[in-house]
Amino acid sequence: MSPSPQEVGRPYATALAELLGRAGAIRTQPWATAFASVPRHAFVPQWYEQETDNRGIAVWRRRSVSEAGLAAAYQDTTLVTGLDPATAEQVDASAWTGVATSSSTLPSLMAGMLEDLDVQDGHRVLEIGTGTGYNAALLSARLGEAAVHSMDIAQELVDLAQERLDSIGFQPQLRAGDGTLGWPEGGPFDRIIATCSVPSVPAAWVEQLRPGGVLLTDVTLGIEGGLVRLSRGAGGEARGYFTTTSGRFMAARSDARTYPVKERPERAPAARSRPTTLTAAQFHAHYPLRLLLAFQMPSTELVYYVDETEGTSIQLQRGDGSWARVPIGGNRELVTFGGDEGLWKQAEEVWSWWNYADRPAQDRFGYVREADGSTYVWYLPDGSRWDLTG
Ligand SMILES: C[S@@+](CC[C@H](N)C(=O)[O-])C[C@H]1O[C@@H](n2cnc3c(N)ncnc32)[C@H](O)[C@@H]1O
């Protein structure tokens, strides 16, 4: 009889669990045991690695356990497993361009989130974003398969995850569907964990959570996103904080296969440039600053703007065509605008406020979704609020 995936993977899974323990991502014994017992290679037999081809184009190169060896599936790395068929173009026998639609999350991020979720024996959990099924396997190892519900927008991912979970003897409840609507008949849940990001916490998740239950998700707006850990209160509100664990997830989509193409207005012509203290280096260096900018400027998006003469810049842009950008190289303390100059002024005000407040980290900020749907972020020390409703 050939050895089981658990037997084959055990030395690697044990080493991964030890690594995550040393890094502080795994903090309790039950999660150390779960990580050491689930063979990640059974969920990620192949994946795509980003590389730049000889024409300077970024491509996804297919890799597999059979060619790269078992250890490759047990690194603390995100392994991309799906590409959007609307954007994926094959460039050679084993490489594609395109937008990633599914992955096995970075194990240290997954471990940090599972610890933050604070599950207890007997808890029922809903996971949004089944993907490969690896996290559903970890939850099943920790809580028992009967306690675990997991859903993904893509039927083929759910089918594949089911097969792989079966292969290691787990049968949690799986279904295909839009996870932002939750799983009404499966609830109420003690814990909800989303491994895709949302622009705001869906009402369905709060409704399907038991009072006192906890939900953990990435809330991402146009500039940046953060992980929030919220508890459901007796009145149907969800209230909590940004966690010290930080990481980004793919956005939840409403189409099972592709991301919709974003409609962007024509950009206003360049108006003028002026000196600024908010540089591209500040954007890169300070995650809590980007988070604060995201929540104070919820309809603004951050993109990289590439120009043959100007080089690469960080650009903020808004739906009315206004934009402002700061170069990554060259004259770094210069901002160039088009349209409403107030866009950059607002960003500079957030930068001044953050410095004046002594550069608070993300866990100094709270996030609340009231029972009536109104949502705001607030600064714990003085209660300042930024309304996100609508
Ligand atoms: C980062 S992957 C999840 C990783 C997964 N937990 C694992 O262990 O492999 C994100 C997943 O979210 C799924 N997804 C995207 N939009 C969704 C939606 N609206 N509802 C449910 N799942 C969604 C994607 O198909 C993708 O598989």
The ligand as a Gaussian input file, in Angstrom:
#p B3LYP/6-31G(d) Opt

LIG

0 1
 C       -6.692000      33.636000      -1.338000
 S       -7.826000      32.529000      -2.022000
 C       -8.355000      31.557000      -0.643000
 C       -7.328000      30.639000      -0.088000
 C       -7.922000      29.465000       0.631000
 N       -8.503000      29.807000       1.897000
 C       -6.917000      28.332000       0.765000
 O       -6.692000      27.849000       1.887000
 O       -6.392000      27.902000      -0.259000
 C       -9.251000      33.549000      -2.262000
 C      -10.445000      32.781000      -2.744000
 O      -11.590000      33.615000      -2.632000
 C      -12.475000      33.184000      -3.654000
 N      -13.518000      34.203000      -3.848000
 C      -13.446000      35.360000      -4.555000
 N      -14.622000      35.998000      -4.511000
 C      -15.452000      35.249000      -3.746000
 C      -16.799000      35.378000      -3.329000
 N      -17.549000      36.420000      -3.680000
 N      -17.322000      34.406000      -2.550000
 C      -16.573000      33.329000      -2.164000
 N      -15.295000      33.145000      -2.543000
 C      -14.743000      34.096000      -3.318000
 C      -11.564000      32.985000      -4.842000
 O      -12.158000      32.178000      -5.833000
 C      -10.351000      32.366000      -4.206000
 O      -10.373000      30.972000      -4.288000

